[in-house]
Amino acid sequence: MAEGDKEVEVARRVFHDIFKTILGEAGVKVLEYNFRRISSSDPYELLLKDARSFYEILHNFFRSGTDAFLRITASTLLSKYAITAYNVKDVVAMLSGRCEGAEEKLRELLRKLIKAEAGGGE
């Protein structure tokens, strides 16, 4: 499996699980269905390809609650995976495409998760 494919699979697994924790099983299914309906894209692939577009589609779904949803997502990610190299503000900036190189920073974060899961630490 190519590194990019592995990153998408890790993103899909990690963020689907976090979204399910926040929204419940039915909620994440509704979110993913509507995301695909609006964008014709896989949400997790788009996140790694164009974080700003990912954010805009989430905004169509959550409206004024988008940033709160991303803060909860970031907080859950950081605590669940014991990530100390980033803070909530950093991760929200990545997820919303508000920082320079957001997509590459997300891929770097996912590579850290892959390494940690393989026993290599953060």
DAUR-V445420 format. One record per residue. SS is DSSP state (~ for helix, > for strand, _ for the rest). PHI is phi in radians with two decimals (* if undefined). D_FIRST is the distance of its C-alpha to the first C-alpha in Angstrom with 2 decimals. Layout:
{{SS & PHI & D_FIRST} {SS & PHI & D_FIRST}}
This chain:
{{_ & * & 0.00} {_ & -1.16 & 3.81} {~ & -1.00 & 6.51} {~ & -1.07 & 8.30} {~ & -1.14 & 6.28} {~ & -1.14 & 6.37} {~ & -1.09 & 9.91} {~ & -1.13 & 10.82} {~ & -1.12 & 10.06} {~ & -1.15 & 12.07} {~ & -1.03 & 14.61} {~ & -1.05 & 15.04} {~ & -1.16 & 15.68} {~ & -1.14 & 17.82} {~ & -1.30 & 19.84} {~ & -1.05 & 20.33} {~ & -1.09 & 21.72} {~ & -1.17 & 23.90} {~ & -1.07 & 25.14} {~ & -1.14 & 25.97} {~ & -1.07 & 27.90} {~ & -1.37 & 29.84} {~ & -1.80 & 30.39} {~ & 1.50 & 30.10} {~ & -1.04 & 28.06} {~ & -1.12 & 30.20} {~ & -1.10 & 30.16} {~ & -1.21 & 26.39} {~ & -1.12 & 26.31} {~ & -1.11 & 29.09} {~ & -1.05 & 27.41} {~ & -1.13 & 24.11} {~ & -1.06 & 26.21} {~ & -1.16 & 28.46} {~ & -1.06 & 25.75} {~ & -1.17 & 24.24} {~ & -1.13 & 27.83} {~ & -1.28 & 28.80} {~ & -1.91 & 25.80} {_ & 1.04 & 23.98} {_ & -2.22 & 20.76} {_ & -1.27 & 18.36} {~ & -1.04 & 19.92} {~ & -1.35 & 16.89} {~ & -1.16 & 15.28} {~ & -1.12 & 18.80} {~ & -0.96 & 19.34} {~ & -1.44 & 16.71} {~ & -1.66 & 17.91} {_ & -2.68 & 21.65} {~ & -1.05 & 22.95} {~ & -1.13 & 26.52} {~ & -1.13 & 25.95} {~ & -0.99 & 24.26} {~ & -1.08 & 27.45} {~ & -1.08 & 29.77} {~ & -1.24 & 28.41} {~ & -1.02 & 28.72} {~ & -1.09 & 32.21} {~ & -1.07 & 33.07} {~ & -1.52 & 32.35} {~ & -1.67 & 33.80} {~ & 0.94 & 36.30} {~ & -1.20 & 38.19} {~ & -1.60 & 36.09} {~ & -1.05 & 32.82} {~ & -1.13 & 33.32} {~ & -1.12 & 34.42} {~ & -1.04 & 31.33} {~ & -1.20 & 29.13} {~ & -1.12 & 31.31} {~ & -1.13 & 30.92} {~ & -1.04 & 27.14} {~ & -1.09 & 27.06} {~ & -1.07 & 29.53} {~ & -1.12 & 27.68} {~ & -1.03 & 24.37} {~ & -1.11 & 26.26} {~ & -1.32 & 28.28} {~ & -1.09 & 25.73} {_ & -1.80 & 23.34} {_ & 0.87 & 26.32} {_ & -1.52 & 25.24} {_ & -1.99 & 28.15} {_ & -1.33 & 26.88} {_ & -2.30 & 27.42} {_ & -2.06 & 30.15} {~ & -1.01 & 30.42} {~ & -1.03 & 31.78} {~ & -1.06 & 28.87} {~ & -1.19 & 26.25} {~ & -1.06 & 28.40} {~ & -1.07 & 28.67} {~ & -1.16 & 24.90} {~ & -1.12 & 24.49} {~ & -1.70 & 27.41} {_ & 1.25 & 26.52} {_ & -1.58 & 29.82} {_ & -2.10 & 28.77} {_ & -1.09 & 27.90} {_ & 1.22 & 24.20} {~ & -0.94 & 23.40} {~ & -1.14 & 19.86} {~ & -1.16 & 19.00} {~ & -1.13 & 20.88} {~ & -1.14 & 18.94} {~ & -1.10 & 15.59} {~ & -1.08 & 17.45} {~ & -1.05 & 18.67} {~ & -1.15 & 15.30} {~ & -1.08 & 14.16} {~ & -1.10 & 17.48} {~ & -1.14 & 16.76} {~ & -1.06 & 13.49} {~ & -1.12 & 15.64} {~ & -1.09 & 18.53} {~ & -1.16 & 16.81} {_ & -1.46 & 15.78} {_ & 1.63 & 19.48} {_ & -1.66 & 19.65} {_ & 1.31 & 21.89} {_ & -1.28 & 22.01}}
